[in-house]
Amino acid sequence: MKTTEEYHPIDCDLHDYLEIACMYHYWLHIELTDGTCFDAKALTTCTTVEKEEFLVVEQSENQQKIRLDYLSAITALTPGATFSTVNFQ
């Protein structure tokens, strides 16, 4: 995913929630800053050479990368998850 907008790193505290979601492969309801919403399984995070950070998720066996500064909120859908809703904006 190549973008022309400058990347704005998210707060370090918010990374913890993403790492937990990825570690346990939580199903998440994901809300983006453009209003798009969807459910997906958290897999991992990654960083590009340009220092842009992404959440890698899976939907119907297809993986996609979501730039972290495009996240508005995530809600854990997995029963017993250690968090419910986290707001990124």
PyMOL Python script that loads the backbone (N, CA, C, O; Angstrom):
from pymol import cmd

cmd.read_pdbstr("""\
ATOM      1  N   MET A   1       0.854  -1.181   0.000  1.00  0.00           N
ATOM      2  CA  MET A   1       0.000   0.000   0.000  1.00  0.00           C
ATOM      3  C   MET A   1       0.893   1.234   0.000  1.00  0.00           C
ATOM      4  O   MET A   1       1.511   1.541   1.019  1.00  0.00           O
ATOM      5  N   LYS A   2       0.971   1.920  -1.074  1.00  0.00           N
ATOM      6  CA  LYS A   2       1.780   3.129  -1.202  1.00  0.00           C
ATOM      7  C   LYS A   2       0.863   4.334  -1.102  1.00  0.00           C
ATOM      8  O   LYS A   2      -0.170   4.400  -1.768  1.00  0.00           O
ATOM      9  N   THR A   3       1.252   5.293  -0.259  1.00  0.00           N
ATOM     10  CA  THR A   3       0.439   6.489  -0.094  1.00  0.00           C
ATOM     11  C   THR A   3       1.292   7.719  -0.317  1.00  0.00           C
ATOM     12  O   THR A   3       2.520   7.658  -0.249  1.00  0.00           O
ATOM     13  N   THR A   4       0.642   8.825  -0.582  1.00  0.00           N
ATOM     14  CA  THR A   4       1.367  10.078  -0.759  1.00  0.00           C
ATOM     15  C   THR A   4       1.277  10.946   0.484  1.00  0.00           C
ATOM     16  O   THR A   4       2.013  11.925   0.611  1.00  0.00           O
ATOM     17  N   GLU A   5       0.374  10.594   1.413  1.00  0.00           N
ATOM     18  CA  GLU A   5       0.225  11.367   2.638  1.00  0.00           C
ATOM     19  C   GLU A   5       1.350  11.030   3.613  1.00  0.00           C
ATOM     20  O   GLU A   5       1.770   9.878   3.719  1.00  0.00           O
ATOM     21  N   GLU A   6       1.833  12.049   4.324  1.00  0.00           N
ATOM     22  CA  GLU A   6       2.878  11.844   5.318  1.00  0.00           C
ATOM     23  C   GLU A   6       2.354  10.968   6.453  1.00  0.00           C
ATOM     24  O   GLU A   6       1.236  11.158   6.931  1.00  0.00           O
ATOM     25  N   TYR A   7       3.171  10.010   6.875  1.00  0.00           N
ATOM     26  CA  TYR A   7       2.785   9.117   7.967  1.00  0.00           C
ATOM     27  C   TYR A   7       2.941   9.831   9.307  1.00  0.00           C
ATOM     28  O   TYR A   7       3.932  10.521   9.546  1.00  0.00           O
ATOM     29  N   HIS A   8       1.941   9.650  10.179  1.00  0.00           N
ATOM     30  CA  HIS A   8       1.975  10.210  11.529  1.00  0.00           C
ATOM     31  C   HIS A   8       1.925   9.045  12.511  1.00  0.00           C
ATOM     32  O   HIS A   8       0.879   8.411  12.657  1.00  0.00           O
ATOM     33  N   PRO A   9       3.045   8.748  13.192  1.00  0.00           N
ATOM     34  CA  PRO A   9       3.076   7.605  14.115  1.00  0.00           C
ATOM     35  C   PRO A   9       1.990   7.704  15.190  1.00  0.00           C
ATOM     36  O   PRO A   9       1.636   8.795  15.637  1.00  0.00           O
ATOM     37  N   ILE A  10       1.473   6.546  15.590  1.00  0.00           N
ATOM     38  CA  ILE A  10       0.472   6.515  16.651  1.00  0.00           C
ATOM     39  C   ILE A  10       1.188   6.490  18.000  1.00  0.00           C
ATOM     40  O   ILE A  10       2.382   6.200  18.069  1.00  0.00           O
ATOM     41  N   ASP A  11       0.452   6.795  19.070  1.00  0.00           N
ATOM     42  CA  ASP A  11       1.015   6.763  20.417  1.00  0.00           C
ATOM     43  C   ASP A  11       1.485   5.356  20.760  1.00  0.00           C
ATOM     44  O   ASP A  11       0.870   4.368  20.360  1.00  0.00           O
ATOM     45  N   CYS A  12       2.575   5.279  21.501  1.00  0.00           N
ATOM     46  CA  CYS A  12       3.143   3.987  21.888  1.00  0.00           C
ATOM     47  C   CYS A  12       2.150   3.124  22.663  1.00  0.00           C
ATOM     48  O   CYS A  12       2.125   1.905  22.491  1.00  0.00           O
ATOM     49  N   ASP A  13       1.334   3.744  23.510  1.00  0.00           N
ATOM     50  CA  ASP A  13       0.349   2.984  24.291  1.00  0.00           C
ATOM     51  C   ASP A  13      -0.612   2.214  23.392  1.00  0.00           C
ATOM     52  O   ASP A  13      -1.048   1.117  23.742  1.00  0.00           O
ATOM     53  N   LEU A  14      -0.939   2.780  22.247  1.00  0.00           N
ATOM     54  CA  LEU A  14      -1.883   2.130  21.335  1.00  0.00           C
ATOM     55  C   LEU A  14      -1.267   0.904  20.666  1.00  0.00           C
ATOM     56  O   LEU A  14      -1.978  -0.028  20.291  1.00  0.00           O
ATOM     57  N   HIS A  15       0.060   0.908  20.518  1.00  0.00           N
ATOM     58  CA  HIS A  15       0.746  -0.253  19.939  1.00  0.00           C
ATOM     59  C   HIS A  15       0.500  -1.508  20.775  1.00  0.00           C
ATOM     60  O   HIS A  15       0.372  -2.606  20.232  1.00  0.00           O
ATOM     61  N   ASP A  16       0.435  -1.342  22.094  1.00  0.00           N
ATOM     62  CA  ASP A  16       0.236  -2.499  22.974  1.00  0.00           C
ATOM     63  C   ASP A  16      -1.038  -3.257  22.618  1.00  0.00           C
ATOM     64  O   ASP A  16      -1.040  -4.488  22.585  1.00  0.00           O
ATOM     65  N   TYR A  17      -2.106  -2.538  22.355  1.00  0.00           N
ATOM     66  CA  TYR A  17      -3.374  -3.187  21.996  1.00  0.00           C
ATOM     67  C   TYR A  17      -3.250  -3.953  20.682  1.00  0.00           C
ATOM     68  O   TYR A  17      -3.791  -5.050  20.542  1.00  0.00           O
ATOM     69  N   LEU A  18      -2.542  -3.374  19.731  1.00  0.00           N
ATOM     70  CA  LEU A  18      -2.358  -4.055  18.445  1.00  0.00           C
ATOM     71  C   LEU A  18      -1.503  -5.305  18.606  1.00  0.00           C
ATOM     72  O   LEU A  18      -1.786  -6.334  17.992  1.00  0.00           O
ATOM     73  N   GLU A  19      -0.460  -5.222  19.426  1.00  0.00           N
ATOM     74  CA  GLU A  19       0.402  -6.384  19.653  1.00  0.00           C
ATOM     75  C   GLU A  19      -0.369  -7.514  20.334  1.00  0.00           C
ATOM     76  O   GLU A  19      -0.209  -8.681  19.977  1.00  0.00           O
ATOM     77  N   ILE A  20      -1.200  -7.169  21.308  1.00  0.00           N
ATOM     78  CA  ILE A  20      -2.034  -8.186  21.974  1.00  0.00           C
ATOM     79  C   ILE A  20      -2.995  -8.817  20.970  1.00  0.00           C
ATOM     80  O   ILE A  20      -3.146 -10.038  20.932  1.00  0.00           O
ATOM     81  N   ALA A  21      -3.639  -7.987  20.161  1.00  0.00           N
ATOM     82  CA  ALA A  21      -4.577  -8.496  19.153  1.00  0.00           C
ATOM     83  C   ALA A  21      -3.879  -9.448  18.189  1.00  0.00           C
ATOM     84  O   ALA A  21      -4.440 -10.477  17.813  1.00  0.00           O
ATOM     85  N   CYS A  22      -2.668  -9.108  17.792  1.00  0.00           N
ATOM     86  CA  CYS A  22      -1.920  -9.965  16.864  1.00  0.00           C
ATOM     87  C   CYS A  22      -1.432 -11.245  17.547  1.00  0.00           C
ATOM     88  O   CYS A  22      -1.485 -12.326  16.962  1.00  0.00           O
ATOM     89  N   MET A  23      -0.961 -11.114  18.776  1.00  0.00           N
ATOM     90  CA  MET A  23      -0.437 -12.271  19.506  1.00  0.00           C
ATOM     91  C   MET A  23      -1.503 -13.358  19.653  1.00  0.00           C
ATOM     92  O   MET A  23      -1.207 -14.547  19.529  1.00  0.00           O
ATOM     93  N   TYR A  24      -2.727 -12.947  19.915  1.00  0.00           N
ATOM     94  CA  TYR A  24      -3.820 -13.898  20.128  1.00  0.00           C
ATOM     95  C   TYR A  24      -4.753 -14.028  18.920  1.00  0.00           C
ATOM     96  O   TYR A  24      -5.787 -14.691  18.994  1.00  0.00           O
ATOM     97  N   HIS A  25      -4.378 -13.390  17.811  1.00  0.00           N
ATOM     98  CA  HIS A  25      -5.165 -13.439  16.571  1.00  0.00           C
ATOM     99  C   HIS A  25      -6.634 -13.093  16.815  1.00  0.00           C
ATOM    100  O   HIS A  25      -7.537 -13.797  16.364  1.00  0.00           O
ATOM    101  N   TYR A  26      -6.850 -11.997  17.536  1.00  0.00           N
ATOM    102  CA  TYR A  26      -8.211 -11.542  17.806  1.00  0.00           C
ATOM    103  C   TYR A  26      -8.924 -11.182  16.514  1.00  0.00           C
ATOM    104  O   TYR A  26      -8.320 -10.672  15.570  1.00  0.00           O
ATOM    105  N   TRP A  27     -10.226 -11.461  16.492  1.00  0.00           N
ATOM    106  CA  TRP A  27     -11.097 -10.900  15.465  1.00  0.00           C
ATOM    107  C   TRP A  27     -11.435  -9.489  15.909  1.00  0.00           C
ATOM    108  O   TRP A  27     -11.813  -9.269  17.060  1.00  0.00           O
ATOM    109  N   LEU A  28     -11.301  -8.540  15.007  1.00  0.00           N
ATOM    110  CA  LEU A  28     -11.517  -7.133  15.315  1.00  0.00           C
ATOM    111  C   LEU A  28     -12.573  -6.524  14.404  1.00  0.00           C
ATOM    112  O   LEU A  28     -12.685  -6.881  13.231  1.00  0.00           O
ATOM    113  N   HIS A  29     -13.338  -5.607  14.961  1.00  0.00           N
ATOM    114  CA  HIS A  29     -14.150  -4.703  14.148  1.00  0.00           C
ATOM    115  C   HIS A  29     -13.273  -3.471  13.989  1.00  0.00           C
ATOM    116  O   HIS A  29     -12.916  -2.827  14.975  1.00  0.00           O
ATOM    117  N   ILE A  30     -12.928  -3.143  12.752  1.00  0.00           N
ATOM    118  CA  ILE A  30     -11.970  -2.075  12.465  1.00  0.00           C
ATOM    119  C   ILE A  30     -12.696  -0.900  11.832  1.00  0.00           C
ATOM    120  O   ILE A  30     -13.440  -1.055  10.865  1.00  0.00           O
ATOM    121  N   GLU A  31     -12.464   0.278  12.396  1.00  0.00           N
ATOM    122  CA  GLU A  31     -13.026   1.516  11.859  1.00  0.00           C
ATOM    123  C   GLU A  31     -11.868   2.395  11.399  1.00  0.00           C
ATOM    124  O   GLU A  31     -10.933   2.655  12.156  1.00  0.00           O
ATOM    125  N   LEU A  32     -11.941   2.850  10.147  1.00  0.00           N
ATOM    126  CA  LEU A  32     -10.892   3.693   9.584  1.00  0.00           C
ATOM    127  C   LEU A  32     -11.303   5.157   9.607  1.00  0.00           C
ATOM    128  O   LEU A  32     -12.479   5.485   9.767  1.00  0.00           O
ATOM    129  N   THR A  33     -10.323   6.025   9.447  1.00  0.00           N
ATOM    130  CA  THR A  33     -10.586   7.466   9.503  1.00  0.00           C
ATOM    131  C   THR A  33     -11.479   7.939   8.364  1.00  0.00           C
ATOM    132  O   THR A  33     -12.102   8.995   8.475  1.00  0.00           O
ATOM    133  N   ASP A  34     -11.556   7.180   7.269  1.00  0.00           N
ATOM    134  CA  ASP A  34     -12.425   7.577   6.153  1.00  0.00           C
ATOM    135  C   ASP A  34     -13.859   7.073   6.320  1.00  0.00           C
ATOM    136  O   ASP A  34     -14.693   7.265   5.436  1.00  0.00           O
ATOM    137  N   GLY A  35     -14.146   6.420   7.464  1.00  0.00           N
ATOM    138  CA  GLY A  35     -15.493   5.926   7.729  1.00  0.00           C
ATOM    139  C   GLY A  35     -15.716   4.468   7.370  1.00  0.00           C
ATOM    140  O   GLY A  35     -16.753   3.904   7.720  1.00  0.00           O
ATOM    141  N   THR A  36     -14.777   3.847   6.685  1.00  0.00           N
ATOM    142  CA  THR A  36     -14.880   2.437   6.329  1.00  0.00           C
ATOM    143  C   THR A  36     -14.824   1.578   7.588  1.00  0.00           C
ATOM    144  O   THR A  36     -14.039   1.847   8.497  1.00  0.00           O
ATOM    145  N   CYS A  37     -15.664   0.539   7.635  1.00  0.00           N
ATOM    146  CA  CYS A  37     -15.685  -0.406   8.755  1.00  0.00           C
ATOM    147  C   CYS A  37     -15.702  -1.829   8.206  1.00  0.00           C
ATOM    148  O   CYS A  37     -16.342  -2.100   7.191  1.00  0.00           O
ATOM    149  N   PHE A  38     -15.000  -2.730   8.878  1.00  0.00           N
ATOM    150  CA  PHE A  38     -15.016  -4.139   8.493  1.00  0.00           C
ATOM    151  C   PHE A  38     -14.481  -4.975   9.647  1.00  0.00           C
ATOM    152  O   PHE A  38     -13.870  -4.450  10.577  1.00  0.00           O
ATOM    153  N   ASP A  39     -14.719  -6.289   9.574  1.00  0.00           N
ATOM    154  CA  ASP A  39     -14.215  -7.229  10.567  1.00  0.00           C
ATOM    155  C   ASP A  39     -13.090  -8.038   9.937  1.00  0.00           C
ATOM    156  O   ASP A  39     -13.167  -8.432   8.773  1.00  0.00           O
ATOM    157  N   ALA A  40     -12.036  -8.282  10.731  1.00  0.00           N
ATOM    158  CA  ALA A  40     -10.898  -9.041  10.231  1.00  0.00           C
ATOM    159  C   ALA A  40     -10.110  -9.609  11.403  1.00  0.00           C
ATOM    160  O   ALA A  40     -10.251  -9.155  12.538  1.00  0.00           O
ATOM    161  N   LYS A  41      -9.281 -10.608  11.114  1.00  0.00           N
ATOM    162  CA  LYS A  41      -8.433 -11.225  12.132  1.00  0.00           C
ATOM    163  C   LYS A  41      -7.062 -10.558  12.121  1.00  0.00           C
ATOM    164  O   LYS A  41      -6.434 -10.441  11.069  1.00  0.00           O
ATOM    165  N   ALA A  42      -6.597 -10.119  13.292  1.00  0.00           N
ATOM    166  CA  ALA A  42      -5.281  -9.487  13.419  1.00  0.00           C
ATOM    167  C   ALA A  42      -4.193 -10.552  13.293  1.00  0.00           C
ATOM    168  O   ALA A  42      -4.263 -11.597  13.940  1.00  0.00           O
ATOM    169  N   LEU A  43      -3.185 -10.282  12.455  1.00  0.00           N
ATOM    170  CA  LEU A  43      -2.102 -11.234  12.250  1.00  0.00           C
ATOM    171  C   LEU A  43      -0.770 -10.734  12.798  1.00  0.00           C
ATOM    172  O   LEU A  43      -0.136 -11.411  13.608  1.00  0.00           O
ATOM    173  N   THR A  44      -0.349  -9.554  12.360  1.00  0.00           N
ATOM    174  CA  THR A  44       0.950  -9.019  12.765  1.00  0.00           C
ATOM    175  C   THR A  44       1.005  -7.531  12.441  1.00  0.00           C
ATOM    176  O   THR A  44       0.073  -6.973  11.863  1.00  0.00           O
ATOM    177  N   THR A  45       2.093  -6.910  12.816  1.00  0.00           N
ATOM    178  CA  THR A  45       2.364  -5.533  12.406  1.00  0.00           C
ATOM    179  C   THR A  45       3.658  -5.542  11.612  1.00  0.00           C
ATOM    180  O   THR A  45       4.467  -6.461  11.739  1.00  0.00           O
ATOM    181  N   CYS A  46       3.851  -4.523  10.799  1.00  0.00           N
ATOM    182  CA  CYS A  46       5.091  -4.416  10.038  1.00  0.00           C
ATOM    183  C   CYS A  46       5.424  -2.947   9.813  1.00  0.00           C
ATOM    184  O   CYS A  46       4.562  -2.073   9.900  1.00  0.00           O
ATOM    185  N   THR A  47       6.689  -2.703   9.524  1.00  0.00           N
ATOM    186  CA  THR A  47       7.179  -1.350   9.276  1.00  0.00           C
ATOM    187  C   THR A  47       7.926  -1.350   7.950  1.00  0.00           C
ATOM    188  O   THR A  47       8.727  -2.246   7.683  1.00  0.00           O
ATOM    189  N   THR A  48       7.665  -0.347   7.122  1.00  0.00           N
ATOM    190  CA  THR A  48       8.351  -0.229   5.837  1.00  0.00           C
ATOM    191  C   THR A  48       9.691   0.477   6.026  1.00  0.00           C
ATOM    192  O   THR A  48       9.977   1.002   7.102  1.00  0.00           O
ATOM    193  N   VAL A  49      10.497   0.486   4.992  1.00  0.00           N
ATOM    194  CA  VAL A  49      11.776   1.201   5.053  1.00  0.00           C
ATOM    195  C   VAL A  49      11.562   2.696   5.218  1.00  0.00           C
ATOM    196  O   VAL A  49      12.447   3.406   5.694  1.00  0.00           O
ATOM    197  N   GLU A  50      10.378   3.178   4.822  1.00  0.00           N
ATOM    198  CA  GLU A  50      10.035   4.597   4.993  1.00  0.00           C
ATOM    199  C   GLU A  50       9.523   4.885   6.403  1.00  0.00           C
ATOM    200  O   GLU A  50       9.119   6.009   6.701  1.00  0.00           O
ATOM    201  N   LYS A  51       9.539   3.852   7.285  1.00  0.00           N
ATOM    202  CA  LYS A  51       9.093   3.970   8.683  1.00  0.00           C
ATOM    203  C   LYS A  51       7.581   4.120   8.834  1.00  0.00           C
ATOM    204  O   LYS A  51       7.109   4.614   9.858  1.00  0.00           O
ATOM    205  N   GLU A  52       6.819   3.701   7.830  1.00  0.00           N
ATOM    206  CA  GLU A  52       5.362   3.644   7.947  1.00  0.00           C
ATOM    207  C   GLU A  52       5.006   2.314   8.607  1.00  0.00           C
ATOM    208  O   GLU A  52       5.561   1.271   8.259  1.00  0.00           O
ATOM    209  N   GLU A  53       4.078   2.359   9.558  1.00  0.00           N
ATOM    210  CA  GLU A  53       3.695   1.164  10.295  1.00  0.00           C
ATOM    211  C   GLU A  53       2.317   0.685   9.849  1.00  0.00           C
ATOM    212  O   GLU A  53       1.423   1.484   9.568  1.00  0.00           O
ATOM    213  N   PHE A  54       2.167  -0.639   9.792  1.00  0.00           N
ATOM    214  CA  PHE A  54       0.938  -1.247   9.299  1.00  0.00           C
ATOM    215  C   PHE A  54       0.477  -2.371  10.211  1.00  0.00           C
ATOM    216  O   PHE A  54       1.287  -3.055  10.837  1.00  0.00           O
ATOM    217  N   LEU A  55      -0.831  -2.551  10.277  1.00  0.00           N
ATOM    218  CA  LEU A  55      -1.452  -3.720  10.877  1.00  0.00           C
ATOM    219  C   LEU A  55      -1.811  -4.651   9.727  1.00  0.00           C
ATOM    220  O   LEU A  55      -2.468  -4.244   8.770  1.00  0.00           O
ATOM    221  N   VAL A  56      -1.376  -5.903   9.828  1.00  0.00           N
ATOM    222  CA  VAL A  56      -1.706  -6.897   8.808  1.00  0.00           C
ATOM    223  C   VAL A  56      -2.875  -7.724   9.339  1.00  0.00           C
ATOM    224  O   VAL A  56      -2.803  -8.298  10.425  1.00  0.00           O
ATOM    225  N   VAL A  57      -3.947  -7.774   8.558  1.00  0.00           N
ATOM    226  CA  VAL A  57      -5.155  -8.501   8.955  1.00  0.00           C
ATOM    227  C   VAL A  57      -5.552  -9.474   7.853  1.00  0.00           C
ATOM    228  O   VAL A  57      -5.076  -9.390   6.721  1.00  0.00           O
ATOM    229  N   GLU A  58      -6.435 -10.398   8.215  1.00  0.00           N
ATOM    230  CA  GLU A  58      -6.928 -11.387   7.254  1.00  0.00           C
ATOM    231  C   GLU A  58      -8.449 -11.357   7.237  1.00  0.00           C
ATOM    232  O   GLU A  58      -9.106 -11.357   8.278  1.00  0.00           O
ATOM    233  N   GLN A  59      -8.986 -11.333   6.021  1.00  0.00           N
ATOM    234  CA  GLN A  59     -10.428 -11.406   5.766  1.00  0.00           C
ATOM    235  C   GLN A  59     -10.636 -12.435   4.679  1.00  0.00           C
ATOM    236  O   GLN A  59     -10.077 -12.307   3.590  1.00  0.00           O
ATOM    237  N   SER A  60     -11.427 -13.449   4.953  1.00  0.00           N
ATOM    238  CA  SER A  60     -11.742 -14.470   3.941  1.00  0.00           C
ATOM    239  C   SER A  60     -10.488 -14.971   3.229  1.00  0.00           C
ATOM    240  O   SER A  60     -10.451 -15.061   2.001  1.00  0.00           O
ATOM    241  N   GLU A  61      -9.470 -15.293   4.012  1.00  0.00           N
ATOM    242  CA  GLU A  61      -8.196 -15.825   3.516  1.00  0.00           C
ATOM    243  C   GLU A  61      -7.377 -14.828   2.705  1.00  0.00           C
ATOM    244  O   GLU A  61      -6.360 -15.210   2.127  1.00  0.00           O
ATOM    245  N   ASN A  62      -7.783 -13.576   2.644  1.00  0.00           N
ATOM    246  CA  ASN A  62      -7.012 -12.530   1.971  1.00  0.00           C
ATOM    247  C   ASN A  62      -6.400 -11.618   3.024  1.00  0.00           C
ATOM    248  O   ASN A  62      -7.079 -11.166   3.946  1.00  0.00           O
ATOM    249  N   GLN A  63      -5.101 -11.354   2.872  1.00  0.00           N
ATOM    250  CA  GLN A  63      -4.423 -10.453   3.798  1.00  0.00           C
ATOM    251  C   GLN A  63      -4.395  -9.043   3.239  1.00  0.00           C
ATOM    252  O   GLN A  63      -4.309  -8.835   2.029  1.00  0.00           O
ATOM    253  N   GLN A  64      -4.471  -8.074   4.150  1.00  0.00           N
ATOM    254  CA  GLN A  64      -4.309  -6.687   3.739  1.00  0.00           C
ATOM    255  C   GLN A  64      -3.584  -5.931   4.837  1.00  0.00           C
ATOM    256  O   GLN A  64      -3.638  -6.302   6.009  1.00  0.00           O
ATOM    257  N   LYS A  65      -2.910  -4.871   4.440  1.00  0.00           N
ATOM    258  CA  LYS A  65      -2.187  -4.007   5.370  1.00  0.00           C
ATOM    259  C   LYS A  65      -2.977  -2.723   5.566  1.00  0.00           C
ATOM    260  O   LYS A  65      -3.477  -2.127   4.612  1.00  0.00           O
ATOM    261  N   ILE A  66      -3.077  -2.310   6.829  1.00  0.00           N
ATOM    262  CA  ILE A  66      -3.763  -1.063   7.165  1.00  0.00           C
ATOM    263  C   ILE A  66      -2.747  -0.153   7.837  1.00  0.00           C
ATOM    264  O   ILE A  66      -2.174  -0.500   8.870  1.00  0.00           O
ATOM    265  N   ARG A  67      -2.530   1.010   7.247  1.00  0.00           N
ATOM    266  CA  ARG A  67      -1.588   1.950   7.851  1.00  0.00           C
ATOM    267  C   ARG A  67      -2.137   2.399   9.199  1.00  0.00           C
ATOM    268  O   ARG A  67      -3.309   2.761   9.302  1.00  0.00           O
ATOM    269  N   LEU A  68      -1.302   2.378  10.230  1.00  0.00           N
ATOM    270  CA  LEU A  68      -1.784   2.601  11.587  1.00  0.00           C
ATOM    271  C   LEU A  68      -2.407   3.968  11.800  1.00  0.00           C
ATOM    272  O   LEU A  68      -3.323   4.104  12.611  1.00  0.00           O
ATOM    273  N   ASP A  69      -1.934   4.983  11.094  1.00  0.00           N
ATOM    274  CA  ASP A  69      -2.538   6.309  11.288  1.00  0.00           C
ATOM    275  C   ASP A  69      -3.872   6.451  10.553  1.00  0.00           C
ATOM    276  O   ASP A  69      -4.493   7.512  10.610  1.00  0.00           O
ATOM    277  N   TYR A  70      -4.317   5.403   9.868  1.00  0.00           N
ATOM    278  CA  TYR A  70      -5.646   5.392   9.257  1.00  0.00           C
ATOM    279  C   TYR A  70      -6.683   4.717  10.161  1.00  0.00           C
ATOM    280  O   TYR A  70      -7.871   4.698   9.838  1.00  0.00           O
ATOM    281  N   LEU A  71      -6.229   4.161  11.302  1.00  0.00           N
ATOM    282  CA  LEU A  71      -7.148   3.534  12.244  1.00  0.00           C
ATOM    283  C   LEU A  71      -7.873   4.599  13.050  1.00  0.00           C
ATOM    284  O   LEU A  71      -7.256   5.528  13.572  1.00  0.00           O
ATOM    285  N   SER A  72      -9.182   4.455  13.144  1.00  0.00           N
ATOM    286  CA  SER A  72      -9.978   5.328  14.005  1.00  0.00           C
ATOM    287  C   SER A  72     -10.299   4.606  15.313  1.00  0.00           C
ATOM    288  O   SER A  72     -10.216   5.195  16.390  1.00  0.00           O
ATOM    289  N   ALA A  73     -10.667   3.321  15.211  1.00  0.00           N
ATOM    290  CA  ALA A  73     -10.966   2.514  16.400  1.00  0.00           C
ATOM    291  C   ALA A  73     -10.911   1.040  16.036  1.00  0.00           C
ATOM    292  O   ALA A  73     -11.118   0.654  14.885  1.00  0.00           O
ATOM    293  N   ILE A  74     -10.625   0.225  17.047  1.00  0.00           N
ATOM    294  CA  ILE A  74     -10.750  -1.226  16.905  1.00  0.00           C
ATOM    295  C   ILE A  74     -11.569  -1.733  18.085  1.00  0.00           C
ATOM    296  O   ILE A  74     -11.456  -1.226  19.201  1.00  0.00           O
ATOM    297  N   THR A  75     -12.387  -2.731  17.822  1.00  0.00           N
ATOM    298  CA  THR A  75     -13.163  -3.387  18.868  1.00  0.00           C
ATOM    299  C   THR A  75     -12.879  -4.877  18.783  1.00  0.00           C
ATOM    300  O   THR A  75     -13.043  -5.486  17.726  1.00  0.00           O
ATOM    301  N   ALA A  76     -12.454  -5.465  19.896  1.00  0.00           N
ATOM    302  CA  ALA A  76     -12.182  -6.899  19.928  1.00  0.00           C
ATOM    303  C   ALA A  76     -13.506  -7.662  19.920  1.00  0.00           C
ATOM    304  O   ALA A  76     -14.369  -7.434  20.768  1.00  0.00           O
ATOM    305  N   LEU A  77     -13.654  -8.562  18.961  1.00  0.00           N
ATOM    306  CA  LEU A  77     -14.857  -9.387  18.840  1.00  0.00           C
ATOM    307  C   LEU A  77     -14.658 -10.777  19.440  1.00  0.00           C
ATOM    308  O   LEU A  77     -15.627 -11.499  19.675  1.00  0.00           O
ATOM    309  N   THR A  78     -13.415 -11.146  19.685  1.00  0.00           N
ATOM    310  CA  THR A  78     -13.088 -12.458  20.223  1.00  0.00           C
ATOM    311  C   THR A  78     -13.544 -12.557  21.681  1.00  0.00           C
ATOM    312  O   THR A  78     -13.193 -11.700  22.492  1.00  0.00           O
ATOM    313  N   PRO A  79     -14.318 -13.587  22.023  1.00  0.00           N
ATOM    314  CA  PRO A  79     -14.750 -13.749  23.421  1.00  0.00           C
ATOM    315  C   PRO A  79     -13.546 -13.858  24.361  1.00  0.00           C
ATOM    316  O   PRO A  79     -12.570 -14.543  24.052  1.00  0.00           O
ATOM    317  N   GLY A  80     -13.622 -13.180  25.505  1.00  0.00           N
ATOM    318  CA  GLY A  80     -12.549 -13.230  26.489  1.00  0.00           C
ATOM    319  C   GLY A  80     -11.370 -12.323  26.188  1.00  0.00           C
ATOM    320  O   GLY A  80     -10.348 -12.398  26.871  1.00  0.00           O
ATOM    321  N   ALA A  81     -11.487 -11.471  25.185  1.00  0.00           N
ATOM    322  CA  ALA A  81     -10.391 -10.556  24.834  1.00  0.00           C
ATOM    323  C   ALA A  81     -10.063  -9.653  26.021  1.00  0.00           C
ATOM    324  O   ALA A  81     -10.929  -9.364  26.847  1.00  0.00           O
ATOM    325  N   THR A  82      -8.816  -9.212  26.101  1.00  0.00           N
ATOM    326  CA  THR A  82      -8.363  -8.397  27.235  1.00  0.00           C
ATOM    327  C   THR A  82      -8.707  -6.922  27.093  1.00  0.00           C
ATOM    328  O   THR A  82      -8.432  -6.138  28.001  1.00  0.00           O
ATOM    329  N   PHE A  83      -9.298  -6.535  25.981  1.00  0.00           N
ATOM    330  CA  PHE A  83      -9.775  -5.165  25.798  1.00  0.00           C
ATOM    331  C   PHE A  83     -11.044  -5.213  24.969  1.00  0.00           C
ATOM    332  O   PHE A  83     -11.340  -6.221  24.327  1.00  0.00           O
ATOM    333  N   SER A  84     -11.794  -4.116  24.986  1.00  0.00           N
ATOM    334  CA  SER A  84     -13.006  -4.060  24.161  1.00  0.00           C
ATOM    335  C   SER A  84     -12.776  -3.095  23.008  1.00  0.00           C
ATOM    336  O   SER A  84     -12.332  -3.520  21.941  1.00  0.00           O
ATOM    337  N   THR A  85     -13.063  -1.815  23.187  1.00  0.00           N
ATOM    338  CA  THR A  85     -12.874  -0.831  22.117  1.00  0.00           C
ATOM    339  C   THR A  85     -11.710   0.091  22.454  1.00  0.00           C
ATOM    340  O   THR A  85     -11.580   0.571  23.580  1.00  0.00           O
ATOM    341  N   VAL A  86     -10.868   0.326  21.453  1.00  0.00           N
ATOM    342  CA  VAL A  86      -9.737   1.246  21.589  1.00  0.00           C
ATOM    343  C   VAL A  86      -9.883   2.309  20.512  1.00  0.00           C
ATOM    344  O   VAL A  86      -9.985   1.992  19.327  1.00  0.00           O
ATOM    345  N   ASN A  87      -9.893   3.568  20.927  1.00  0.00           N
ATOM    346  CA  ASN A  87      -9.982   4.688  19.988  1.00  0.00           C
ATOM    347  C   ASN A  87      -8.589   5.210  19.664  1.00  0.00           C
ATOM    348  O   ASN A  87      -7.781   5.455  20.560  1.00  0.00           O
ATOM    349  N   PHE A  88      -8.322   5.375  18.387  1.00  0.00           N
ATOM    350  CA  PHE A  88      -7.015   5.836  17.933  1.00  0.00           C
ATOM    351  C   PHE A  88      -7.001   7.320  17.610  1.00  0.00           C
ATOM    352  O   PHE A  88      -5.927   7.909  17.486  1.00  0.00           O
ATOM    353  N   GLN A  89      -8.164   7.937  17.471  1.00  0.00           N
ATOM    354  CA  GLN A  89      -8.229   9.356  17.102  1.00  0.00           C
ATOM    355  C   GLN A  89      -8.588  10.210  18.285  1.00  0.00           C
ATOM    356  O   GLN A  89      -8.687  11.431  18.158  1.00  0.00           O
TER     357      GLN A  89
END
""", "prot")
cmd.dss("prot")
cmd.show_as("cartoon", "prot")
cmd.util.cbc("prot")
cmd.orient("prot")
